[in-house]
Amino acid sequence: MARILENRQGRRNVLLTTDDILSVVREYQKITSGVKSYDEIREILEGNRFYLPEEII
């Protein structure tokens, strides 16, 4: 699960686990399967949203 880390300056960082990264890559591969053009991939990705669950610590 992605974790949001807050620092003393109030800036947030999102810490991704290996599973989070693999999940994003898996979704990317599923959505862009069979597409060969960079422009087509960008168009497909712009039409989709990716969500990661967060845990604020």
Steps between C-alpha positions, in 0.01 A plus 500: 500500500634844411584711802494876519791640695485859622815691583560801723454745213148367437592332174360155435682210338338179384693186587425216258567139583622249245145362483364849424743544212429155359127570524539820297715322241247215478213749440709684240573176315135396511373836373760540224508140381541483124559873455818580312502879471624733773227751413230232529637393839493862625143539376389180675675593826353851500154343482562278805570567865722306733437496872719384785358449848669722755602468859589823675772456762 
